[in-house]
């Protein structure tokens, strides 16, 4: 029960912070698990966002990394964001870095 409460609190903090970001187009999977999918409202390509974030020591993945066959039509850049091992302070720092990248 203690761990369930711990992760629920992390989930709630993560979702509160994520929903404040203006670069979010849509969020998927926020009702279960330790990851969410976040569609981006940006001119950046998914791979560019991931690369820029990794340069800033933020480990994120693009949904495209998990696709077996690439879609023919252009899709909305989507990030796979996890929060299971983050403190609320680390979440805030990570979102600040992503905000800086996406506001360029």
PyMOL commands that set and color helices and strands:
alter all, ss='L'
color gray80, all
select helices_A, chain A and resi 2-19+46-55+63-66+88-102
alter helices_A, ss='H'
color red, helices_A
select strands_A, chain A and resi 24-28+35-40+61-62+78-82
alter strands_A, ss='S'
color yellow, strands_A
deselect
rebuild
show_as cartoon
